Structure formats: structure tokens, C-alpha cells
């Protein structure tokens, strides 16, 4: 089938990005950055009223099309509604998704034996299971579009965390392990779909000033530990556009990652035991 005969939109159609967790923090910044770059948007979050407010601002400021999809990705119903949107292939009036940004997440911590099992399950549902299902929904459509002749960039950006790169993470064991899963899985999927012309990039931020890090902000974490949201989004989109599978925003965290790879594991274990 030629590109002219394809049921998918031609390369001239407006690029469309779907961003989860878009009501605040890094997700909101992704929405603003993508709108500025000319993308139409589908914004997903639980707090639909905040999404509507953001959508109005983005339409007024950038003249872009913005679709609001209120959904709780910690629930099967919420995941199913977003999976249905990501499965759109251009027929029926819904634009297919060129870029999925899996940003939604939660970060409860604490000593493992004192954590609420229900809360642990809820965190894994959002941070891991939702990311898997949403990515699984969009990639087959993107691969089919590429095979049908679509030429613009297609793919997924997954927001993971440097918390998953620490050898041991006392007080954040479940969160860190979930993020490590997302990182390793993302790199594997990136290798699988690269030959089909689709890019998957995982982003590993350090500390960012968001609602999730309010606790460490109030404890007086030094300023150099924080990377601005704008830098996270800029580095993530540049890495995705160039086909890189992993990006660590912020020079301090690039250096920390290199150090973690160089130091002996026995030394790292000894340090984390003292910190616990």
C-alpha cells in the first residue's frame, strides 16, 4: 500500500502528543514545551479541572488544539480509557498519537515493613503497570503508521528516576525498584522497535521542584540538587528526537551516575547501610 492509499494521516497532519500526569509538575512542563513546539495535545490526569485550566492557557498562548482526558491511571478503568485513546489510528475523527509521554507517577516512601501494602500496590499500578499498558497500546499503531509511509518521528518518552540507579535505597525501596524496572524495560523496548523507525527514550531526573518532592524541599535540600523542570523537558525531547534511548538531565546527575558505575559495589553497600 502506498502512502497515498494509507488509512493513516499524511506527514502534513499536525503532530499529536499525549502527556500523562499533565496537571502539574514535569507533566505540565512537557505540555507547555510540546505546545510551543507545535504539537496538538491530549492531556491526561485525575484532576480534570486543572487540565481544563491548562488547556485554555495553551490554546490562548500557542493556538494549539488541546484535548482533555480525565483519568485515574491507578485504576483499570482509567488505564482502559487512555488505552482506547492511544489505539486510535486516524480513522473516526481522532488523531493518532505521535508521541506518548508517560509522566504520571507517585513517590511514597518509608521503611518497607512499615509501608501500607495497599499504598505500595497503588504506587506500582501507576508507576509500572500503567506505563506498560499505555506503551503497549500506542507502539503497534505507530509501527503500522511507519510501515504505511508516515515519515515524522514517532515514539514514547518514559519518565523514570535516578532513584532507581542507587544500589540500595533505604526508605525508598519500592519506589526505586519500580523506577529501575521502568528504565531497564524502556531500554529493552527501545532496542526492539528501533529498526521499525520508532524511538523510545527513558528520562532519569534527579530532584525536581514538584509536589512529589515537597518533603525534601522542606527539609532544606541544597539548591544544587534540583534540576529545573524546563531542563528536564528540553533534554528529554532532544534525546527522543535524536533517537537516544536514555537521558540524564543535569550535569550533577550525569556525574553521579558515572560515579555510581565506577565505585565498588561493596563500598556502595557499606555506605547505604550507614544511611539506613
N, C-alpha and C positions, 0 to 999 in steps of 0.2 A: 504494500500500500504506500503510495507517495504521500509526502507531507500535505499536498493539496487535497488529497482524499481522506486524510486522517480525521477522526471524530474529535481529536483534541484541538484546543485553540492554537492558532498560528503564533510564531515568535513575536508578532506585533502586539499580542494581548498584554494588558497590564500585569506585571508580576504581583503575585499574591503571597503574603506570609501569614502564617498562623502562629500566634505567640500565647503560650500558657502562662498563668500567673502574671497577667499583664496589668493588674490593677494598681501595683505599686512596685517600688524597688527596681531590681535589674530588669524585670519583665516590662515595666512601664518604659524604662530607658530603651530597651530593644524596640518597643513600639514606636517611640519617637525617632530613633535612629533609622528605622526602616521606612517610616513615612517620609522622612527627609530625603531618603534615597529613592523615592518614587514608587514604593510598594503600596498596593492596596493591602488592607489588613483584616484579619479575623482575630479578635481579641477574646481570650478565654480567661475566666476567673470565677470564683464563688461570688464575689461582691459586685453584682451586676450594676448597681447604682454608680460605683466608681468607674466601671468600664464605660458607661454611658457618658459620664462627665469627660473622661479622657477622649472618647470618640468624638465628641463635639469639638474639643480643643484641636484635635488632629485634623479634622475636616476643615475647620476655620483657618488653621495655620498653614496647612500644606495642600489643601484641596484634594485630599486623597479619599478614596472610598474606604469606609470602616464598617465592618460587620461585628456586632456584639453577640457573644455566645456565653451566657451564664451557665457554668457547670462546676460541680464539685468533683474534681478528679480523684478524690479519695474514695469515691463511691462507684460501684459498677454502672449505675445509671448515668453518672456524669461522664465516665470514660466512654460509654456507648454513644452518647450524643456527639462527642468530639470525634470519635472514630468514624461515625457516619459522615461528618463534615469533611474529614480528611480523605475519605473514599471517593469524593466527588471527582469525576473525570472530565468535567467540562460540559456534559450534557445536562439538561434540566435546569439551566439557568445559574448554577453555582460554579464559580471559577475554581479550577483545580489549584492545589496548593504547591507553589514553587519552593517555599522554604518553611519548614516546621521548626519552631524554636521551643524545645522542651525546657522551660524555665521553672515551672511551678514546683514548689518543694516546701518542706518543713524541717526544723532542725532541733527537736527536743533532745536534751542530753541528760546526764546524770549517771550515777553508778548503776551498772547493768542490773544487779539484783534488786535495786530499788525502783527501777523503771516499771511503769504500768504496762503490762502486756498488750492491752487494748491500744494504748498510745503508740507502742512500738509497731504493731500491725498497721495502724493508720499511717505512720511515717513511711513504712516500706511500701504500702499501697500507692502513696503519692510519689515518693522519690524513685521507686524502682518499677513497680508493676505498670503504673500509668504510662511511664516513659516507653516501656517495651511495647505496650499495646498501641499507643499512638504512632510510634515509628513503624510498627508492623503494618498499620493501616495505610500510611502515606507512601512508603517506598515502592510497593508494586505499581501504584498509579504513576509514580514518577519514572520508573523504569520503562513502563509501557509508553509513556509520552516521549521519552528519549528515543526509543526504538521506532516510534512513528514519525520522527523528524524534528521534534522540538529542540531548539538549539541553545536557549538560555540556561543558566545554572539552575540546578535542582538539588534538593537535599535537605539535611537536618542538622541543626545545632543543638547539642545536649549540654546543659549547664550542670557540671559536676562540681567538685570542690577539691582544694588542696588537702582538706581533712582526710581524704581517702588515701593520701600518699604517705602519711605518717605510719611507721611500722606498727606502733601500738598507740591507741587513742583513748586513754583512761578518761571516763566521763563523757565520751562521745563515741563509744564502740559501735553502736547500731547505726548511727548516722554516718560515721566514717566508712564502715564496711559497705553500706548501701551505695555510697558515692564511689567507692573503689570498684564495685560491681559495674556501675554505670560507665566508668572510664574504660575498663578492660573490654566490656561488651561493645561500647561505641567504637573502639579501635578495631575490633574484630569485624563488625558490620561494615565499617569504612573500607576495610580491605576487600570484603565480599562484593560491594557494589561499585567500587572504583572503576572497574573495566566496563561497567554499563553506563558510565558517564554521570553518576550521581555522587555527590560529596556528603560525607558525614563527618562532622567535626565535634569534638568534645572540648569544653572550656573548663579550666580548673582555676576558679578565682580563689584568692585568699580572703582576708577580711574585707568586707564592703559595708558601707554605712547603709543598712537597711533595717526594717523592723526585726528581721531574724537575728541580727547581731546587737540588738539594743542592750542586752545584758553585758556584753564585753565592752561596749561603748561606755556604759555607766560605771564600769569597774576601772576605767581610766586607761584603756589600751592606748599605747602611744600612736601618734598620728601617722608615723611612717608605716605602720602595719596595715593601713587601709588603702585600697586602690579605688579611685573614683569609678562610679557606675559607667560614666561615659567612656572610660578607658577599657572597661570590660567589654562593652558592646563594640567599640571600634576594633579592638584586637580580635574579637570573635568573628565579626563579619569579614574582616580582612583575611583571616585564616581560612574561613569557609570558602570565600570567593577564590582563593588561590589553591584550594584543594588540600590543605593541610589537615591531618587527622586530629591533632592535639594542639592546644594553645594554652599557655600560662601567662595571663596578663600581669604586668608589674615586674620591674627588674628585681625587686627584693624577693619575689616568689620564684622567679626563674633561678636566682642564685640559691635559694633554699632547696629547690628541687635538685639542683646539681649536687649540693652538699649531702642531701639525704641518700643520693645514689653512691656517693664516694665513701661515706663513713661506714665502718664495720657494723654489721647488724648486732653483734654482741654489745658494742658501745651504745647503740641506739636503744637497745632493750634496757640496759642499765640506767640510762637517762630517764626513760619513761617510767621505770619502777620507782625512781626517786620522786617523780612528779605525781604519781598516783596517790 
